[in-house]
Amino acid sequence: MANTNYPHYRIKLLISGPESGGKMRDPKGNLIKNGKGSSAIGKYQFVDATWNALSRQYKQQYGRPLNKNHDYDHEIAMNMLIDGNAKMLKAR
């Protein structure tokens, strides 16, 4: 059962459904890939540019980059993206 207390659970559920069917990996264990030729991968379909920017930001704060092959790092990246968007919206 999903942990509904996890940060941004409902928002992430709404995003991951249309992006990847809510799945991080295919039946063979590979990250879900965009079938239309983009670099988007994983549950939230991060493209390379977004992933790399979030990874650099995370490394500056915590001393290590995000790892595309670690499922939990995809969750961290999405939390960062949601938090960043919320801050921008509040500043308006």
C-alpha positions as CSV (number, residue, x, y, z in Angstrom):
1,M,0.0,0.0,0.0
2,A,1.2,3.5,-0.9
3,N,2.3,5.8,1.8
4,T,-0.1,8.8,1.5
5,N,2.0,10.8,4.0
6,Y,5.0,10.7,1.6
7,P,5.8,14.3,0.4
8,H,3.7,15.4,-2.5
9,Y,2.0,12.0,-2.8
10,R,-1.1,13.1,-4.5
11,I,0.6,15.5,-6.9
12,K,3.1,12.9,-7.9
13,L,0.3,10.3,-8.5
14,L,-1.4,12.7,-10.9
15,I,1.8,13.3,-12.8
16,S,3.1,9.7,-13.0
17,G,-0.2,8.2,-14.2
18,P,-0.3,9.9,-17.6
19,E,3.5,10.0,-17.9
20,S,4.3,6.3,-17.3
21,G,1.2,4.5,-16.1
22,G,2.6,5.1,-12.6
23,K,5.4,2.7,-13.2
24,M,9.1,3.3,-12.8
25,R,10.3,0.2,-14.6
26,D,9.2,-2.2,-17.4
27,P,8.7,-5.9,-16.8
28,K,12.4,-6.5,-17.6
29,G,13.5,-4.1,-14.9
30,N,14.5,-1.3,-17.2
31,L,13.4,2.3,-16.6
32,I,10.3,3.2,-18.5
33,K,11.3,5.1,-21.6
34,N,9.4,7.5,-23.8
35,G,8.4,5.8,-26.9
36,K,8.5,8.9,-29.1
37,G,12.2,9.4,-29.2
38,S,12.8,11.8,-26.4
39,S,15.3,11.3,-23.6
40,A,12.5,11.0,-21.0
41,I,12.8,8.1,-18.6
42,G,11.2,6.7,-15.4
43,K,8.0,7.2,-13.6
44,Y,7.9,11.0,-14.1
45,Q,9.5,11.0,-17.6
46,F,12.4,13.3,-16.8
47,V,14.3,14.5,-19.9
48,D,18.1,14.8,-19.7
49,A,18.2,18.6,-19.3
50,T,15.8,18.6,-16.4
51,W,17.4,15.6,-14.7
52,N,20.9,17.1,-15.1
53,A,19.8,20.4,-13.6
54,L,18.2,18.8,-10.6
55,S,21.2,16.5,-10.2
56,R,23.6,19.5,-10.1
57,Q,21.4,21.3,-7.6
58,Y,21.2,18.2,-5.4
59,K,25.0,17.7,-5.5
60,Q,25.5,21.4,-4.4
61,Q,23.3,20.8,-1.4
62,Y,24.1,17.2,-0.4
63,G,27.5,16.4,-2.0
64,R,26.4,13.8,-4.5
65,P,24.5,13.9,-7.8
66,L,21.2,12.1,-8.3
67,N,21.6,8.7,-9.9
68,K,19.2,8.0,-12.8
69,N,19.3,4.3,-12.1
70,H,18.1,4.7,-8.5
71,D,14.3,4.7,-8.2
72,Y,14.4,6.7,-4.9
73,D,16.4,9.4,-6.6
74,H,13.6,9.9,-9.1
75,E,11.3,10.5,-6.1
76,I,13.8,13.1,-4.7
77,A,14.0,14.8,-8.1
78,M,10.2,15.1,-8.4
79,N,10.0,16.5,-4.8
80,M,12.6,19.1,-5.8
81,L,10.7,20.0,-8.9
82,I,7.4,20.3,-7.1
83,D,9.0,22.4,-4.3
84,G,10.7,24.7,-6.8
85,N,7.5,25.2,-8.7
86,A,5.6,25.9,-5.5
87,K,8.2,28.6,-4.5
88,M,7.9,30.3,-7.9
89,L,4.1,30.3,-7.7
90,K,4.1,31.7,-4.2
91,A,6.5,34.5,-5.2
92,R,4.0,35.8,-7.8
